[in-house]
Amino acid sequence: MTDQQSFDRSANPGLQSAPPPPPLHSTQSGHLPGPAALPESSPPLGRYIRWQLLLAVVGIALLTLLMGVTAYNVSTALVPERGGVFREGVAGNPQYINPLLCHTHDIDRDLCRLLFRGLTRLDQQGQVVPDLAESWSAPDGLAYTFRLKENQYWHDGNPVTIDDVLFTIEMMQSPDSPILPDLAELWRSVTVERVNDRAVRLLLDEPFAPFLQFTTVGLLPKHIWQNVPPTQLRESPYNLHPVGNGPMRVTFASAQLLRLERNPYSGEDIPMISALEFHFYPDYPSIYAAYADGQLDGVSQVMQGDIQLVQDRTDLQLFSAPLSTYVGLTFNLQNPDVPFLQDASVRRALYHALDRERLLEEAVGGHGLLAPSPIPSNKWGHAPDTPSYDYDPDEARRLLDGSGWVDSDGDGTRDKDGRPMQLILLTNDDAARIALIEQIAADWQSVGVKAVAQSVTFGGLVNDFLVPRRFDAVLVSWDITGDPDPFPLYHSSQIDIGQNYGGWANDEADALMTEARSTVDQEKRRALYVRFQHLFAADIPAIPLYYPAYTYGVSERVKAVQIGPLNTPADRFATFPDWYILTRRVPVNQQLSER
């Protein structure tokens, strides 16, 4: 049917058919005839156009609906994309990027954590787990056999071998080695045997349960260091241009920054972020200023006194995690100038006189946990039921009265046999530590004990007061990384030569610590440490105050940052491979399939 017939049928619905159109005639001249004239009954052309427009609108609507349904079924999502640079500000400069020398300097420890690996490492709970070693065995607690993983490489592409293990231990055993004395003393007592190209055996003279902690020390590459004598370990230029075996390697170094990128030979997870830069500043205020200016993405540590300052920034994420550290007061029990400290009743009174919750809140900003014992709460040896002494100044006064120390002349300070009850309370020159000892002195003065608060440099505190044992009471912190063994701090054998600066000598405590050191079974050791902590709380050779928290600042543009319990602040990078800055958009079904 032609268009003309359609129009006619529409205009005259009663007709069954329409007359045929006039015939078309051709001419011999070859000209086509003109258009046939429409009959008078044809509808207006405008009605036809409106009908076509209606069909077009309906079609567009249906197409839009179809596209919406399709878009719903293939909706998109943002997913992490590889790339970007994470810039972190740190206070100070590296000294020794060397796993044998980095234990006393925060920046060095940060870098060694990323650049070097040892036979083992510590997990977040302080447990020793495999690292370069795929396994070890020690059936008698005397012979430890370690087997290396295959396909482990240095940053220059050379394989990590048993020769590197032997060389590193020989360097630590050398009498000329400048490493930490405790580290050197332990390794010099170990006999080393090469088993084969992938295994080494380490022999001890007697069982020593904390030994595995010492195998976390990072290895040195023999092919780089073999011509450097131990006496030149500190002076070697390799300390600032390290070749390690860790997941990251140094690609650029200057006085202002150090750039790390993924070790291409590493079998570890590939980080989402392409590079990690450490930018060096003279102090923390300079770091905060650089962050505010957009030069940084991370603040290596937010100091206690600055937490409120950075909390006002909405673009900075703050992460806090407990450290394997405890802060406490150590009494010098051997000092004849303060004989009252040798009385356990007096020490208990001094404990009751402290408002530790207020100290933690006001001097530390609440960033920590009250400490009942010298073993941190994130350690497997911690006894949560260890007794502590609540703030009770009335009980403190009663105990002091019972010990014969009274204020006989009304000057506000107790005395006995003409001797005033006074002492000097020391700490280092950190502002938060100074605030702490000032509040402690005020608490003690309120019960009649005069404490003179003094601060010195950290080096001066250690060398001039702690090591020569020339102090009355001191506020210090102890890092209990790895094994929770309290032997170095509190065994009587360490009074003159070790870190038992307070001079505590308790036969029962000595026996517990000694037995725990020679017991390989961890559950048995835990039971011994529980008894030790209860005994410590009863005798009070020191007053545990709190377990500090580490606070880390990261820009909100950096995603998936997670910080768990830390052995040291360097462990903040444990989850670094998962962090990301860049994103891309993909269909949701593709995102699910990628998972």
C-alpha positions in Angstrom: 0.0 0.0 0.0 1.4 3.5 -0.9 1.6 6.4 1.4 -1.2 8.1 -0.6 -3.5 5.2 0.1 -2.7 5.3 3.8 -3.6 9.0 4.0 -6.9 8.4 2.2 -7.9 5.5 4.4 -7.1 7.6 7.5 -9.2 10.5 6.2 -12.2 8.4 5.1 -12.4 5.4 7.5 -15.6 4.2 6.1 -14.1 3.5 2.6 -13.0 -0.1 2.0 -10.6 1.0 -0.9 -9.4 4.0 -2.6 -9.3 4.8 -6.4 -6.0 4.2 -8.0 -3.7 7.2 -8.6 -3.5 8.8 -12.0 -1.0 7.0 -14.3 2.4 8.4 -14.8 3.3 9.2 -18.4 6.8 9.3 -19.8 7.7 11.5 -22.7 10.1 10.8 -25.5 12.1 13.9 -24.5 13.3 11.9 -21.5 11.9 14.4 -18.9 10.3 12.9 -15.8 6.7 14.0 -15.2 5.9 16.4 -12.5 4.5 15.2 -9.1 1.0 13.9 -9.1 -1.5 16.2 -7.4 -2.8 15.1 -4.0 -6.6 14.7 -3.8 -8.6 17.2 -1.9 -9.3 14.6 0.8 -5.6 14.3 2.0 -4.9 15.3 5.7 -2.5 18.3 6.5 1.2 17.5 6.4 1.7 19.0 10.0 -0.2 16.1 11.5 2.3 13.6 9.9 5.2 15.6 11.4 3.7 15.6 14.9 3.2 11.9 14.8 6.9 11.3 13.8 8.0 13.6 16.7 5.9 11.6 19.1 7.5 8.4 18.0 11.0 9.9 18.3 10.3 11.1 21.9 9.0 7.7 22.9 12.0 6.0 21.4 14.4 8.3 23.2 12.6 7.6 26.5 12.9 3.9 26.0 16.6 4.2 25.0 17.3 6.3 28.2 15.5 3.7 30.3 17.5 0.9 28.7 20.8 2.7 29.2 19.9 3.3 32.9 19.2 -0.3 33.5 22.5 -1.2 31.8 24.4 1.4 33.8 22.8 0.0 37.0 24.0 -3.5 36.1 27.6 -2.3 35.3 28.0 0.4 38.0 31.6 1.4 38.7 33.8 1.8 41.8 37.1 3.4 42.7 39.9 0.9 43.3 43.6 1.4 44.3 46.0 2.2 41.5 49.7 1.8 41.7 51.8 4.9 41.8 52.4 8.1 43.8 55.1 9.1 46.3 54.6 9.1 50.1 56.7 11.9 51.7 57.3 11.6 55.4 59.1 14.2 57.6 61.5 13.0 60.3 63.5 14.9 62.9 67.2 14.6 62.4 69.4 12.8 59.9 70.5 9.2 59.4 73.8 8.2 61.1 74.3 4.5 60.4 72.0 2.7 57.9 73.6 -0.5 59.0 71.7 -3.3 60.8 74.5 -3.8 63.3 74.6 -0.1 64.3 71.0 1.1 64.0 69.6 0.1 67.4 70.0 3.4 69.2 68.7 5.9 66.6 65.1 6.2 65.5 65.7 7.2 61.9 68.3 4.5 61.4 65.9 1.9 62.8 63.2 3.1 60.4 65.5 2.7 57.5 66.9 -0.7 58.6 63.4 -2.0 59.0 62.7 -1.3 55.3 66.2 -2.1 53.8 67.5 -5.1 55.7 66.2 -8.5 56.8 67.5 -11.1 59.2 67.0 -14.8 59.7 63.9 -14.0 61.7 61.8 -11.0 62.6 59.3 -9.9 65.3 55.6 -9.9 64.6 53.2 -7.4 66.2 52.9 -9.4 69.4 56.7 -9.6 69.7 56.9 -13.3 68.7 59.8 -14.4 66.6 58.7 -15.6 63.1 60.7 -16.6 60.0 62.1 -14.0 57.7 65.1 -15.0 55.5 65.0 -18.4 57.2 62.2 -20.6 56.1 62.4 -22.6 59.3 64.6 -23.5 62.3 64.8 -26.3 64.8 66.2 -26.4 68.3 65.1 -29.7 69.9 67.4 -29.4 73.0 67.4 -25.6 73.3 71.2 -25.6 72.6 71.6 -26.2 68.9 69.6 -24.0 66.5 69.6 -25.1 62.9 68.4 -22.5 60.4 67.5 -23.2 56.8 67.5 -20.3 54.3 64.7 -19.6 51.9 65.5 -20.0 48.2 65.6 -17.0 45.8 66.4 -14.2 48.2 68.5 -11.4 46.8 70.4 -8.3 47.7 69.5 -4.9 46.1 72.3 -5.4 43.5 70.9 -8.7 42.3 73.4 -11.0 44.1 71.8 -13.9 46.0 71.7 -14.0 49.8 73.8 -17.0 50.9 75.0 -18.8 54.0 78.3 -16.9 53.5 76.4 -13.7 54.3 75.1 -15.2 57.5 78.5 -16.4 58.6 80.1 -13.1 57.7 77.6 -11.0 59.7 78.0 -13.2 62.8 81.8 -13.0 62.5 81.6 -9.2 62.3 79.5 -9.2 65.5 81.8 -11.6 67.3 85.0 -9.6 66.5 86.5 -8.1 69.7 87.0 -4.9 67.6 83.3 -4.6 66.6 81.7 -1.4 67.8 78.2 -2.9 68.1 76.1 -2.7 71.3 77.9 -4.5 74.2 74.9 -6.8 75.0 74.7 -7.9 71.3 78.4 -8.5 71.1 78.5 -10.5 74.4 75.7 -12.8 73.3 77.2 -13.6 69.8 80.7 -14.1 71.2 79.3 -17.0 73.2 77.8 -18.7 70.1 79.6 -21.3 68.1 78.7 -21.2 64.4 78.8 -24.2 62.1 78.1 -24.3 58.3 75.8 -27.3 57.6 75.5 -26.9 53.8 74.9 -24.1 51.3 71.4 -23.4 52.7 71.8 -24.2 56.4 73.7 -23.0 59.5 73.8 -24.3 63.0 74.3 -22.0 66.0 75.4 -23.7 69.3 74.9 -22.3 72.8 76.8 -23.3 75.9 73.5 -23.4 77.9 69.8 -23.0 77.1 68.9 -19.4 76.6 65.2 -18.9 75.8 65.5 -15.2 74.5 68.2 -16.3 72.0 65.8 -16.2 69.0 65.3 -12.5 69.5 69.0 -12.0 68.6 68.5 -13.7 65.2 66.3 -10.8 64.1 69.5 -8.7 63.4 69.7 -7.8 59.7 72.4 -9.4 57.6 75.3 -7.6 55.8 76.3 -8.6 52.2 79.7 -10.2 52.4 80.6 -9.2 48.8 80.2 -5.5 49.8 81.6 -5.5 53.3 84.3 -8.2 53.2 87.2 -5.7 52.9 86.0 -3.4 55.7 87.6 -4.3 59.0 85.4 -4.2 62.1 87.3 -1.2 63.4 86.1 0.8 60.4 82.5 -0.3 60.6 81.3 3.1 61.8 83.3 5.1 59.3 82.4 3.2 56.1 80.6 5.1 53.4 78.4 2.1 52.9 76.5 3.2 56.1 74.9 6.0 54.1 74.7 4.2 50.7 73.4 0.8 51.9 73.0 -2.3 49.8 70.4 -4.4 51.7 68.0 -7.3 51.1 64.8 -5.7 52.3 61.6 -4.9 50.4 62.8 -1.4 49.6 66.1 0.0 48.3 67.7 3.5 48.2 67.4 5.2 44.8 68.4 8.7 45.8 70.2 10.2 48.8 71.0 13.7 49.8 71.3 15.8 53.0 67.7 16.7 52.6 66.0 13.4 51.8 66.3 9.7 51.1 64.2 8.1 48.4 63.2 4.4 48.7 61.7 2.4 45.9 60.7 -1.3 45.7 63.6 -3.8 45.6 63.1 -5.4 42.1 64.6 -8.6 43.3 62.3 -8.9 46.3 59.7 -11.6 46.6 57.7 -9.5 49.1 54.4 -7.9 48.2 54.7 -5.1 45.6 53.7 -1.8 47.3 50.9 0.1 45.8 52.8 3.4 46.3 55.8 3.7 44.0 58.2 5.5 46.3 58.7 6.4 50.0 60.7 9.5 50.8 62.2 10.5 54.1 62.6 14.3 54.4 64.9 15.4 57.1 64.1 18.4 59.4 65.9 19.9 62.4 62.9 19.5 64.8 59.2 18.6 64.9 57.8 22.2 64.6 59.6 22.3 61.2 57.9 19.0 60.2 54.5 20.4 61.1 55.2 23.6 59.2 56.3 21.6 56.1 53.1 19.5 56.3 50.9 22.5 56.5 52.7 23.9 53.4 51.8 20.8 51.5 55.4 19.5 51.3 54.7 16.2 53.2 52.2 13.4 53.5 53.3 12.0 56.8 54.6 13.2 60.2 56.9 10.5 61.6 55.8 11.0 65.2 53.4 13.5 66.8 54.9 14.4 70.1 52.7 14.4 73.2 52.7 18.1 73.6 51.7 18.7 70.0 48.8 16.3 69.7 46.1 19.0 70.2 47.9 21.2 67.7 47.7 18.6 64.9 44.2 17.4 65.9 42.9 20.8 64.7 43.9 19.8 61.1 41.0 18.0 59.4 43.3 16.8 56.6 45.6 14.8 58.9 44.7 11.3 60.1 46.2 10.3 63.5 47.0 6.7 64.3 47.9 5.7 67.9 49.3 2.3 68.9 50.9 1.0 72.1 54.6 0.6 72.2 56.6 -2.2 73.8 57.8 0.3 76.3 57.1 1.2 79.9 57.8 4.5 81.7 58.5 4.3 85.5 60.3 5.6 88.5 63.4 3.7 89.5 64.6 4.0 93.1 68.3 3.8 94.0 68.1 1.1 96.8 71.9 1.2 97.3 72.3 5.0 98.0 73.1 5.7 101.6 72.0 9.3 101.2 68.4 8.2 100.9 68.1 5.4 103.4 64.3 5.6 103.6 64.1 4.2 100.0 65.4 0.9 101.3 62.1 0.5 103.3 59.4 -1.2 101.3 56.7 0.5 103.4 58.0 3.9 102.3 58.2 2.8 98.7 54.5 1.7 99.0 53.6 5.0 100.5 55.2 6.9 97.6 53.2 4.7 95.2 49.9 5.5 97.0 50.8 9.2 96.9 50.8 9.3 93.1 47.7 10.2 91.2 48.8 8.3 88.2 45.6 8.8 86.2 46.0 12.6 86.5 49.7 12.3 85.6 48.8 10.3 82.5 46.0 12.7 81.5 47.7 16.1 82.2 51.4 15.4 81.5 51.0 12.8 78.8 47.7 14.0 77.3 46.1 10.6 77.9 48.2 8.9 75.3 49.1 5.8 77.1 47.9 3.1 79.4 48.4 2.8 83.2 51.1 0.3 83.9 50.8 -2.3 86.7 54.1 -4.1 85.8 57.4 -3.7 84.1 56.3 -6.1 81.3 54.2 -4.2 78.7 50.6 -5.2 78.1 51.2 -6.2 74.5 53.8 -8.8 75.5 53.0 -12.5 75.9 54.6 -12.5 79.3 52.4 -9.7 80.7 50.3 -10.6 83.8 47.1 -8.5 83.7 46.2 -9.5 87.2 49.4 -7.8 88.7 48.4 -5.8 91.7 48.8 -2.0 91.6 48.4 0.7 94.2 45.5 3.1 93.9 45.9 6.8 94.6 45.3 7.0 98.4 47.2 9.9 100.0 45.7 9.0 103.4 47.1 5.5 103.2 50.4 7.0 102.2 50.5 9.2 105.2 49.6 6.3 107.5 52.5 4.2 106.1 55.0 7.0 106.5 53.9 7.6 110.0 54.3 3.9 110.8 57.8 4.0 109.4 58.8 6.8 111.8 58.9 9.6 109.3 56.9 12.5 110.7 56.9 16.3 110.4 58.4 17.1 113.8 59.1 20.8 113.2 56.0 21.7 111.1 57.9 22.8 108.0 55.8 20.6 105.7 58.6 18.0 105.2 58.8 14.8 107.2 62.0 14.0 109.1 63.5 11.3 111.3 66.5 11.4 113.6 67.2 14.9 112.4 67.3 13.9 108.7 64.7 15.5 106.4 62.8 13.2 104.1 64.0 14.6 100.8 65.4 13.3 97.5 66.4 14.5 94.0 64.1 13.3 91.2 65.9 13.2 87.8 64.8 12.8 84.2 66.0 13.8 80.7 65.2 17.2 79.2 62.1 16.1 77.3 59.3 18.6 78.0 56.7 15.8 78.8 59.1 14.1 81.2 59.9 17.4 83.0 56.1 18.0 83.4 55.8 14.5 84.8 58.5 14.8 87.5 57.2 18.2 88.5 53.7 16.7 89.2 55.2 13.7 90.9 57.2 16.1 93.2 54.0 18.0 94.0 52.1 14.7 94.9 54.9 13.6 97.2 55.2 17.0 98.8 51.5 16.8 99.6 52.3 13.8 102.0 55.4 15.4 103.4 58.1 14.0 101.1 60.3 16.7 99.5 61.4 15.9 95.9 63.5 18.3 94.0 62.8 17.9 90.2 65.9 18.1 88.0 66.4 17.4 84.3 69.6 16.8 82.2 70.3 15.7 78.7 69.7 12.1 77.9 73.4 11.4 77.5 74.2 13.1 80.7 71.4 11.2 82.5 72.9 7.8 81.4 76.6 8.6 81.6 76.7 10.8 84.7 74.0 9.4 86.9 72.7 6.0 85.8 75.9 4.1 84.9 77.8 5.4 88.0 74.7 4.8 90.1 74.7 8.4 91.4 71.1 9.3 91.8 68.2 9.1 94.3 65.2 8.4 92.0 64.9 8.7 88.3 62.1 8.7 85.7 63.2 6.5 82.8 61.6 4.5 80.0 62.6 1.0 79.0 62.1 -0.6 75.6 61.0 -4.2 76.0 61.2 -5.2 72.3 60.9 -8.9 71.5 61.3 -11.2 74.4 59.9 -9.9 77.7 62.9 -11.2 79.7 63.4 -8.8 82.7 66.7 -10.3 83.7 68.9 -7.4 82.3 67.0 -4.8 84.4 66.3 -6.6 87.7 68.6 -9.6 88.3 71.1 -9.0 91.1 74.0 -10.0 88.8 73.3 -6.9 86.8 73.7 -4.4 89.7 77.3 -3.5 89.0 77.8 -4.4 85.3 74.3 -4.3 83.8 71.2 -2.1 83.7 69.9 -2.9 87.2 70.7 0.7 88.1 68.4 0.7 91.2 70.4 -2.2 92.8 67.4 -4.4 93.5 68.5 -7.8 95.0 65.8 -10.3 95.7 66.7 -14.0 95.8 63.2 -15.3 94.9 63.0 -12.9 91.9 66.5 -13.9 90.8 65.5 -17.6 90.9 62.4 -16.9 88.8 64.3 -14.9 86.1 67.1 -17.5 85.9 64.7 -20.4 85.5 62.6 -18.6 82.9 65.8 -17.9 80.9 66.7 -21.6 80.7 63.1 -22.8 79.9 62.3 -23.2 76.3 58.6 -23.9 76.8 56.8 -20.5 76.5 53.8 -21.5 78.7 56.1 -22.4 81.5 58.0 -19.2 81.1 54.8 -17.2 81.1 53.9 -18.8 84.5 57.3 -17.9 85.9 56.9 -14.3 84.7 53.5 -14.0 86.3 55.0 -14.9 89.6 57.9 -12.5 89.0 55.4 -9.6 88.4 53.4 -10.3 91.5 56.6 -10.4 93.5 57.8 -7.1 91.9 54.5 -5.5 92.8 54.8 -6.6 96.4 58.4 -5.3 96.9 58.2 -2.2 94.7 61.8 -1.7 93.6 60.4 0.7 91.0 57.0 2.3 90.3 55.6 1.5 86.8 53.7 4.6 85.6 52.4 4.0 82.1 52.9 2.3 78.7 53.2 5.1 76.2 51.4 5.2 72.9 53.0 6.1 69.6 51.1 8.7 67.5 51.6 8.8 63.7 50.2 11.5 61.4 49.2 10.7 57.7 47.5 12.8 55.1 43.9 11.9 54.4 44.9 11.4 50.7 46.8 8.3 51.7 44.4 5.3 52.1 44.4 1.9 53.8 46.9 2.9 56.5 46.7 0.6 59.5 48.9 0.7 62.6 48.8 -2.2 65.1 50.8 -2.9 68.3 54.4 -1.8 67.7 57.7 -3.2 69.0 59.3 0.0 67.8 58.0 3.0 65.8 59.7 1.5 62.7 57.0 -1.2 62.7 54.5 1.4 61.4 55.6 0.4 57.9 54.5 -3.3 58.4 51.4 -2.7 56.3 53.0 -0.2 53.8 52.5 -2.4 50.8 48.7 -2.0 51.2 48.8 1.8 51.4 47.8 3.7 48.3 47.4 7.3 47.0 46.1 6.9 43.4 42.8 5.4 42.4 41.0 4.3 39.1 37.4 3.6 38.3 36.4 0.1 37.2 33.1 -1.8 36.8 32.0 -3.3 40.1 31.8 -6.8 38.6 35.5 -6.4 37.5 36.4 -5.2 41.0 34.7 -8.3 42.5 36.5 -10.6 40.1 39.9 -9.0 40.9 39.4 -9.8 44.6 
